[in-house]
Amino acid sequence: MKISYNEACGLGCSTLEQDLELCEAAGFDYIEIRFDMLMEYLRDHRTEELAAYFATHHIKPHAFNALYLYPEFLREDDDPKRRAFLLGQFLYGCEIGHKIGNHHMIVVPPFLDGPNYVAFPGTEKENNENCIRMLRELGKIGKSYDMNLCFELVGFPRSSVRTVENAKRIVEAVALDNVGYVFDAYNLYLYNGKNDYNGMKSVEKEKIFAVHLNSADDVPERERKQEKRCFVNEGVVDIPGFLGVLREIGYEGMCSVEIFRPQYWKESPQWVVQNAYETTRKAMSENHC
């Protein structure tokens, strides 16, 4: 497996330009680029500069983060302005990705605004139909750019897609080669606080386009938030169990450290990148990955 860095780890304390240099020096194989940090970079740089950097360095781009779907997107009752914004973001990522060699985009299913423990409305059938429609249309557009969509389930009750089994039903119904999965250790744990990752065995390993590696504080269910994430050298997530399942099914792709922890954002970019690399690399090595 390859080791990757997700820019959320240093959100607010770093830039894409800094992250590239620091991740290259640390030894990362890939970087997951945030849309907001990409746009900030392109205010003072050209796309060709970014493409040239990747062409002459070890580190390579892997996935853009992230496209956040909403239920009405690409439906008859969709708000035209909202549709134009999200579709524009998607096409922007496809065009830039085609130029710099970034062939994956993280796609997150609809969320309910409000507390994480409040259940997403609607039936599973209705929510799945929405996701299938959106992923199918986006997947068809992405094909011409060689863009793969990494569908990311999130275990919070306020997420419309919470389990591997449900995500599998959606991806299989979409039935496009460029629509697959990203499995995030903490997002899987968020489904009732279970450290059970055996569901990943049920999907085609070729459809696992990306993996996010992280842990989190051990807190009561109602206090579980994305901000509780931490590096994998501590926390409640069963990292050996998660990596063990990936190893068992023969996954050989990238494992990206993705943390949204405000405490880390107060540190220097050097501290964030170095600790992200060392803790993740150690966990992968100890688990023969």
Buried (B, 14 or more C-beta within 10 A) or exposed (E): BBBBBBBBBBBEBBBBBBBBBBBBEBEBBBBBBBBEBBEBBBEEEEBEEBBEBBEEEEBBBBBBBBBBBBBBBBEEEBEEEEBEEBBEBBBBBBEBBBEBBBBBBBBBBBBBEEEBEEEBEBEEEEBBBBBBBBBBBBBEBBBEBBBBBBBBBBBBBBBBBBBBEBBBBBBEBBEBEBBBBBBBBBBBBBBEEEBBBEBBEEBEBEBBBBBBBBBBBEEEEEEBBBEBBBBBEEBBBBBBBBBBBBBEBEBEBBBBBBBBBEEBBEBEBBBBBBBBBBBBBEBBEEBEB
